[in-house]
Amino acid sequence: MLLGLVAVMLPVIAHLLSKRRYDVVYWGAMRFLELGRRTRQRIRIQDLLLLFLRMAMIACVALALARPWGSGALVGGLAESVARDVVFVIDGSTSMAWQEDGITPHQQAIQSVHESLEELGGADSVSIIDARRTPRLVVGPVTGDWKPIRDALATLPEPSGMSNIPAAVAEAIKLLAKGTHVAREVIVLADDQRFPWQSDNVYAWERVDDRLRQSEIRPVIRSVTVGPQGKNRVNVSVGPIELSRELTVPEFPVRIRAQISQSGETAVQKRVRLEIGGKRLDEKSTEVHLLPQGESTVEFEHVFASEGSFLVSVVVEDDPLPQDNRSEAVIVVSSGIPVLLVDGDARLDETNSETFFAKSVFASSGKRSPWVRATVIRPSEWNDSILEKTRVVFLANIPRLSLEQWAALGEFIANGGGVVIAPGDRIEPDHWNALVDEDSQPLLPAELTSIEQDQQQPDAEAISISSDSLEDSWLRRFRKETGVDFWQTRFAKWWKLAPRETTTGGDEEVTGNPESETGLRVTAEVLGSLSNGDPLLVSRDLGQGSIVLLAVPLDADWSTWPAKNDFVPFLHEMVFHLTSTGVRRNLEVGEPLFISLDDEDKLQDFVVSGPGVEKGRLREVFQRGLRLGEFGETEIPGRYEVRLANNATETEHYVVREDGQESDLRSLQESDWQLLAADDRIERATDPSEALALKAENQPRAELWWLLLGIVVVMLIGEVALTRKMVQEGHAALEELEAVAV
């Protein structure tokens, strides 16, 4: 609007144009009409004054349209009521659910916003930000209509997970940059928990400071503490559930493990129980003794009798913070898993075949129904349809694969299948090392370098499995302290594996997985090692599936592995681990959920519900030829469900897990506030009314456009008066000259 100041030159241009030169004709009586010197000076001064008034009026109108403002006690006294833009930032973290006083801090914060709306004027504008791990703009941009504000407050999701207050404040400042009023405020409503404020995170608060410096009108940031203050709150919490497997079969035991922690300064005794589908299992509960600031681990084992998707919960006795007294996960129970055993050294005597022991393990599983349905074929029996009904493929000592076989296998893995490669003495290492995936990257997670052999020297220990290397969740049960004899396996020969890195390309928009960005390096994971440090199991992901490369074959030629009691559960655990890839049910915050769709399924028939979501809709995506429904609004931890709109009984469960950090209820200290308030960044207020108060001695701001328009009116009156005076004085001078002439 300041470009309007250019218009102040219009009166000057008009004045210059009015002084165009004309031819002068002298005649005898002219001398009687000439004005005196003093009169000419007066008229010139009046002309200049009139020109200035007209220029000043145009300048004031242009400035008024630009809505200038001022601050300070003097300016604050010019206006009793100042219109403002206010953004309320409500902490949505778990600690805001504290219930000791009958009302939670989260409810207090919502009530405070309602009360603040009553105090704000009709010209004010408001917005709401729900502070979570990623800030959620609940109502925006700022609006003067209170109805959507009150409606949003009524449907605000319950507190859960962690929050990032610096990020929420930075988002609020960005939002205020689009405001229309000169008074701008960010009011943070949070309890006194230290963790969400990240007072020692210099980088996070530098972003806030950068936003403040970039603001044309610097907003005032005020913090209002709700809930208990300066109190040592004792809290017992359940950490994320750790499953031995996320996919299992009927009659196969699943171990459910969780960590119980407490933040108090006195020892406590708590009962922990297991729930399946919301139903309490009284026979599966235990007592835990927690030392001050201590923790303990509980583990339950459960066998599912039927197929389906089951919600499992580990629950501790109630305390004033119920939000973290429960941790949930989803386990999918399916029928017997189809496994394909490709035998690279089949014999007439089956006991000498590469897959004899593996086939025997899978054939003997399950009492009423098999856990694994295994099929054995030779490489020559491979056909295009062999993988359609298979979940896991074991390649046992196969010399090489044809290009057609490998193309089919690569697509199988990318679509969520699992492959186990067990090399022996017949395998051709150069062929396998040269295999690449569809992105032209090495296929195997490790390079087959050479066959090593135990020298069996008298003073040396036999090569066995390093128990400490078995750290993955599905392998932990085979460690020395929990297993039977897996770690006692002796190895006479093994392939020396050299883990390698690969790069993968992908379509982030389709997969929704940040690990699929083009050019990101994916490192092979060593799942277990031999006692001499050589890798025993190396794994890598490919698309939705996974590949596991062993250092030894599955028979007894190179090791005592098949003779161990743990060999049977090990193969089963490997199969369950590989079938857990693909469509996941237990997600991290912000990770999209997927559901497999058949060709006849319609997206509009499915409804998604969860924290802050009532009737969410799926988006159709395709991954490696599979049709999937995707839902990406999972910023709030908790339970999500996907169901058919007309059939509530067929429900697929998902859990977005919390990380447990919010259970630390340590309060902000004075030293923390000093860091937060540095450079006048944040002011502390006792309640929202104080935060909203704008006093003259504080930092009042007033818009000055109305003052400028008033000046324009005064100057307009002056311009009319001056013009009238000039006209009148001109007539008087002429009358005087005429009298002299007579």
N, C-alpha and C positions, 0 to 999 in steps of 0.2 A: 504493500500500500504506500510505502514511502516514495515510490516512483511518481506519485501525484505531486510531489514538491516541484517537479519540472514545470507544472502549470503556473508557478509564481511568475514566470517570465511573460505570460500572456499580457498583463497590463503594460509591461515595458514595451512589448512589441506594438501594442495598440497606440501607445503614446508616441513612439517613433514614427509610425505610419501617419499619425495625425499631423506631423510636422513636415509634410512634403512641401517642397519649394514651389512657388508660383511666380509668374512675371509681375514685377512691381511697376505700377503706373502712377507717377506723381502728378498731382493737380493742385491748384492754388489754395483751395480751402482745407487741404489735408492737415495743415499745421494746427488748425483749430481743434482737430480730433485726436491728436497725439496725447497719450497719457504721460503723466509725470514719472520721474525716475523712481520715486518711492512707491508709487502705485504699481509700477511694473515689478518691483522686487517682491511686493506682497503677493501679487498674483502668481509669480514663479514659485514662491515658498508654498502657497496653497496647492498648486499643481503637484509639487513633489510630495507633500503630505498626503494628498488624495491617492497618488500612485502607491505610496508605502502602505496605506490602509488596505487598498485592494490586494496588493501582494501578500500582506500579512494575513488577510482573511483566507485566501486560497491555501496558504501554508498551514494555518490552523486546522482547516477542514481535512487536509491530507493527513496531518498528524493525528487528528481525532479518529479517522478511519483506521489508522494503524494500531489503535488501542494502547497507548503508552501507559506505563505504570510507574509508581515510585514506592520507596520504602522508607521507614524511619518514623520517629514519633510525630514529626510535623505532618508528613503525608498521611499517617494513620489517623490523625485527628480530622482529616477532611472527609472521611467516610466511616460511619459507624458499622456498617455491614459490608463485608468483603466477600464476593462470590469466589468459591474455591473448587478445585478438583481434588478429590480424596480417593486414594486407593487403599483399601483395607487388605492386609496380608494376614491370613489366618493360618496358624501352624496346624498342619494335619498329621503330625507324627504320632506314634503310639503313645508317648507319654501324656498327650493331651486327653487321654481316656481315664486318667486317675479319678477314682470314685470315692475317695475317703470322706469327703464332706457332703455327699448326697448329690452334688452337681459336678460334672466334669469340667476341667478347664476349657475344653472344646465348646461345651454348651455355654459357658460363661462368655467366651469370645463371641459366639453368635448372638447372644443376648445383648452384649455390649454394642455390636454393630446396629442392632435394631434400635437401641436407645440413642445411638449417635444420629441415626436417620431422623429422629424426632427433633434433634437440636440443629440440624443443618437447615439452611434456608432453601426457599424454592428455586433459587438461581444456581445452587450448588450441583455438582456432578460427582458421581460415585462409581467405583468399580471394585470387584472382589477378585483376589488371587488366593487360591488354595495352595499353600506351601507344602509340597511333597518332595520326593527325590527329584522330580522334574516339576517345576511350577505349573499349575493348571489355572488358566484364565477362566474363571467361572462366569463373570459378567464383564464384557468389554466391547467397545471402548467405554470410557466414562459416560454415564448417562444421568439425566436428571429425573428419570422415571423410577420411582421407588418400587413399583410392583415387581419387575423382574429381579430386583435386588432381593426383596423379601422371599420371592419364590425360590431363588437359588439358595438362599440360606436355609430354607426348609428342606431342601433335598441334598444338602452338602453331605458327601460320604463320611462315614465314621472314621475317626483317626486310625491310621495303621501305617506300619513301615516307618522309614526315616523321612526327614524333611531337610531341605537345603535353603535356609533363610537368606543367605547372601544372594543366591540365584534368584529367589523370589523378589527380593528388594530391587535387584538390577532390572528385573522384568517390569516391576512397578514403575521405576524411573523411566524406562523406555515407553511405557504406556502413557505416562503423564506428558511426555514430549509432544503428544498429539492433542493435549488438552487445549481449552479455549480461555481459561481463567488464569489470572496472574498469581493467585495464591494456590500453591500445589503442595500436597502433603502425602506422605506414605506412613500409615499407622500399622505397626506390626503387633499383632495380638498373639502372644505365646507364653508358655510357662517358663520357669526359670531354669529349665534343663540346658546344660552347657552344649551338648553334642550338636544340635541343629544349627547353632550360631557359628560354629567353626571359627572361633575367635582367633585361633592361631594359624588359620589358613590365609596367609598374606595374599596369595594370588586371587582367591575368591573375593576378598574385599577390595583389591586393586581394581577389579572389574567394576565394582560399585562406584569407586572414586572416579574412574574414567567416565562412567555414565553421568555422574554429577558434574564433572568438568565440561562435558559436551552439551549439557542442558542450557538452553538460552535463559530459562528461568529455573534457578536451582530449587528443587523441592526440599521441604523440611521432612526429615525422617524421625519419627518418634516411636518408641517402644513402650508398650503397655503389658505388664506382666499379669497374667490371670492364673488362678489356681494357687496352691500352696507355695509360699516363698520362704527361702532360707531354711528349709526343713530337710532333714536327712530321711529320705523316703526309702523304706525297705521294700524291695521288689524281688520276687522269684519269677523266673521266666523259662520258657522252653525254646531251645534253639531249633534251627532247621532240621527236619527229619532226614536221615540218611538211610536209604533202602539198599538191601543187598541186591535187589533187582527191581526194576519198574514194571517189567512184564514177566508173568509167570503162568503156570498152568495149574489146574485143580490138583489138590493133594500134595503139592510141592511147597515146602516151608519157605517163608520169607522172613528175613530178619529186619526189624524196624528199630532204628537206633536214634537217640536224640540226647542232647546235652542240657542238663538242668543247671541254671546259674542263679546266684542271688547277689544283690548289691548292698545288702545291709551289713552292719558291723557286729551282729550277734549271730551265733549258730542257730539254725532252724531245722526242723524235721518236717518233711512234706511227703504226701502220698501222690504217686504218679500212676496214671492208669492208661490203658489202651482202649480206643474206640474204633469201631468199624462201621462206616456208614451212619455215624451219629449214635450208634448203639453202644452203651458202656459194657465192657467185658470185665465183670467183677473178678473173675478168676485170673485176669492178667493185669495185676497192679503190683506196685512195689513201694517201699518206703526209701526215701533218700535223706541222708544227713548232710547238710550243707554248712560248711564252716563260713566265718565272716568273709565276704567277697569271694566265696568259694564256688565250686562247680562239681558236678557229678554226671556220669554217663549212665543212661538206662538203655536196656535192649530187650525187646520183646520178639517172640517168634510166633508166626501165625500161619495156618494152613487154610486156604480158601477152598470151599467145597464145590463151587460152581463158577461158571464163566461170567465175565462182566467187568465193568469199570467201578472200582471201589475206592471210597474216600477213607483214608486211615488218619487217625488223630492221636497224638500223645498229649495228655492233659494233666496239668498239675493242679493242686487244690487252689481255690479262689483266694485272691488277695485284692487290694485296692486297684490294681491295674490288670483287669481281666484280658485285655487285648493280647498280651504275650503269654498267657497261661495255657495256650493251645497252639500246637504246630500241626500242620496238615500236609498230606501228600496223596497222590493218586497212584494206585496199582491196577494194572490191566491184567485180567486173568483170561486167557484164551485156551482153546483146545490144543491138543498135542501139536508141537511145533514141527512142521515138515523140514527135514534136513536131508541134503543130498551128499552122499559120500562118493567121491570120484577116486577110484583105486587105481594108482599108477603102476602097481605090481601085483595084479590079481594072480592067484595060484589055484590049481585044482584042489590042493589041500588048503581050505580056508584059514586054517590056523596060522598059515605062513603069509597070508595076505596083509597088505598095509593097513586095511581098515577093519581087520578082525576084532581087535579089542574095542574100537569105537562102536562098531555095530553091536557088539555084545552089551556094552554099557547102555546104549539107547534102547535096546530090545527088552531089557529087564526093568525099565523104569515104569512107575505107576502101578497102583493096585487094580483100580477099575478101568482106567484109561491110560494110554501111554503118554508120558510127558513129552517124548520126542518120537516122531514117526520117521524113521531113517530108511532111505533107499540107497542101495549100492549099485553103481554102474562103472563101466570101464570108459576111458576117454573116447574110445571109438563109438560108444553108444550115445554120445552127446547129440541132441537134436535141438531145433529151435524152440520147442515148447517145453523142454525139460525144466526150465527155471520158473515157469509161470506160477506154479503152486509150491515154490520152495522159499524158505526164509533164510536158511544158512547153508553154505556150500563148504565142504571140506575137500581140499585138493591134496591128496596124500601121495607124495613122492612121484608126481607127474613130470616126465621129462620135459615136455613143452606143450603149448596150446596152439591150435591153428588160429589164424586171424579171425575167422568167423566165430570160433569159440570165445576168444577173448573179447570181441566186440559185444557179444551177448552177455558175457559176464560183467563187463564194464557198465553196461546199462543196468544190469541187475543190482550192482552195488550202489550206483547213483540213485536208484529208486528206493533205497532203504534196506537192501539186502546185506547180509554179512558173509564174509569169506575168510576162511582159515587156511593158510598155506603151510603145510607140514613137509618140508623138504627132506629128502633122504639121499642115498648114494646114486640114484638114477636121474636126479634132476640135472638139467643143463643150466648152469648159473648164468652164462652169457646171454642165453635166450631170456631168462626171467629178469635179469638186470636191465635189459634193453626195452622191456615193455613200458609203454607210456599210457597215460589216461587221455581223455578227449581234449585236454588242454596241453597236450604234448609234454607233460611232466612225468618224471619217473613214477611208475605205478607202485612198486614195492616200497614200504616204509623204511627198509634197510637194504643195503647191498649185500648179496651173498659173495663173500670174499674167498673163503677157504674152509676145508674141513679140518677141525682141530681134534686132537686125540689126547686123552689123559695118559701121561707118561707112567703113572702108577709107581712112583719112586717110594721106597720104604719109609722115608722120613716125611713124606708129603701127605696132606689130607686129600681124600678123594674129592673130585669135583661134584658139588651138590648145588642146591638152590639157596640163594641168599634170602633168608626169611625177612630181613629188614627191607628188602626191595619191593615186597608185595604190599604196596600202599593203596592201590586202587580199591574202591569199595567192594567190588565183586571178588577181589583176590584176598582181602584182609582175613577172611575166615581160614585161609591156608597158612597163615603165619605160624611160627613155632609155638607161640603162647596160646593159640586158639585152635590150630589144626590137629590132625592126627599124625600123618607121616609124609605129607606132601614135600616138606622141606628136606626129608631124608633121602630123596631120590638121588641115585648115583648115575653119573654120565661118563660113558667111555668115549663117545664121539659127539660132536656137535658142529653145526655150521657157525662160523664166525660172522656175525652180523654187524654191519657198519651203518648205523642210523643216519639218514640224510634228510636234508630239507628240500621241500618242493614249493613251487608257487602255484597258485590256483587262480583262475579267472571265473567270474560268475556274474550274475545279474542280481544286484542287491534289491532291486525293486520287486523281483519275483520271490526270492528266498526270504527276504526280511532278516537275514543273518549277516551281521557285520563281518563275519569271518570269510564271507564269500566275495569280498571286494577284490576287484582285479589287482593282481600284483602283490597281495598280502602273502607273507611267507607262512607256510604251515609246517610245523616241525613234527617229525615222527615222535611218538611217545613210547618210551621204554617202560613196559608194565612189570617186568620182572627180570632179574639177572641171575647168573650163575655165581658161585662163590668166588670165582677168579675175576669177576667183574664183567665178563662177556654177557651181552644181552641174551635173554631167553625168550622173551615175548616182546615184539615191537608192533605198534599199532598206528594207523592213520585213518582219518576220515576222508571219504570221497562222496560228495553230494550228500545224500541222506543216509548213506551206508558207511560201513567200516571194514577195514582189512586188518587181520592179525597175522603176522608172520612169526612162526615158531623157529627155533634153532635146531629142533630134533624132529624125527618122524613120530607117528602115533603108535608104532609097534615097539617091540622089546629089543630090537637089534642094537640100538645105541645106548639105551638107558634102562633103568629098573622102573620107569614111570608107570607102565600098565600094571605092575604088580602091587602098587601102593593102594591103600584103602581110599585115599583122597583122589585117586584118578577118576573115579566115577562122578563124584560131585563136581570135580574140576571141569570136566567136559560139559556137564549140564550148566554150570554157572557161565561158561564161555558162550554157550548157545543162548542163554537168557540175556547175557550182556549184549550180544550182537543183535538180538531182536528188539532190544530196547531203543535202538536208534530209529530214525525215521520220524514219525509224528510223535512229539513229546507231550507229556501231560504235566510235568512239573517244570515250571518256567521261572526265569528270572524277571525282575521288574523291567517292563518295556519290551520284553521279547514277545513277538506275536504268537498266537496260538493257531494251530492248523487242525483241520478235520478232513479226513479222506471223503471224497464224494464219488458216487457212482454216476454213470452217464445220465441216468434218468432223474437224479436229484436236482431240485431247483433251489437256488440261493434264497429266494423269498420265503421258502418254507422253514428256514432255520432262524432261531432267535437266540441271541447271546445275552446272558445276564451275569452281573458281578458287581463289585464295589463301584458305585457311581454309574452303573450301566443297567438299564432296565430292558430295553428292546434293541440291543445292538444287532447290526447286520454284518454278514460275512462278505468278503470280497473274493472273487474267483481268481485263482492263480494256477499256473502250471509249473511243476517242477519235474524236470527230466521225464516229461511225458505223463506225469500223474496229475489228475485234476483234484485240486484242494480248495477248501474254503479257508480264508485267512481273516483273523480279527486282530487288529494291532493296538487297540486302546487298553493296554494292560499296565498303565503307569502306577496303579494302586494295588498293593499286595492283597491277596485274599483268594477266595474261591470263585471260580468262573464256571458257568455251565452253558453248554450248547445243546439245544433241544429242538425238536420239531414243534412248530407253532401250535399244531392241533393235537399233539401227543406229548404230554408232560412226563410220561413214564419212561420214554426212551431218551435218557439224558447222558451226555458225555461230560465227565468232570475234568476240570483243569485247576491247578493251584499255582498262583504266582507267589513265590516264596519271599519271606522277609529275611534280612541278613542278621537280625538279632542285635545290632548295635544300639538300637533305640531303647533297649532295656537298661542301659546305663543311665541312671537318673541323677548323676552328679550335677549340682547347681552351678550357675555362673557365679564366679567370684568377683570381687571388686577389681582385681587386676584384669579380668576379662572385659569388664565394662570400660576400663580405661583404654584398652586396645580398640574396642568397638567405637568409642566416642572420640577417637583421635581426629583432629582437624575438624571438629564440630560436625562429624558425620552423622551421629545419632544422638537424640535427646531422650531422656527417660521420663516417663509420665506415670502417675499412679493410677489413672483411669482414662477412658476415652474422652470424657468431658474436658479434662485438663489438656489432653493431647489436641483437642479441637480448638481450644481457646486461643485466640489471636489478640494479644495485648499490645498496646502502643510501644511499651518499652521492650518488647520482645523482637519481633520482626514483622510488623504489619505491612501489608502491601495494599495500595489503592490504585484503581484505574483512573486515569486523568482525562479521558476523552470528554467526559461531561463538562470538565472545567474549560477545556479548549473550545467546545461548542458555545459555552457561555461567553468566552472572550470574543468569538466570532460575532455573536449577537450584539455585544457592546460595540465592536468595531463597525458593524453594519449600521448601527444607529449613528455613530460618529461620522461615517462616510456620507450618510444622507444629510446630516446637519451641516457638514462642511460644504457639500455640494450646494445646498440651499443658500448658505451664506455667500458663497462665491457668486451665485446668480444674482442675489440681491445687491451685493456690493458692485457688481458689474453694471447694473441698471442705474445705481446712484452715480457712478463715475460718468456715465454717458449723459445723465441729466445735467451734471455739473458742467461738462464740456459744452453742452448745447446752450446753457445759460451764458457762458463766457462768449460764445460765438455771436449771440444776439447783442 
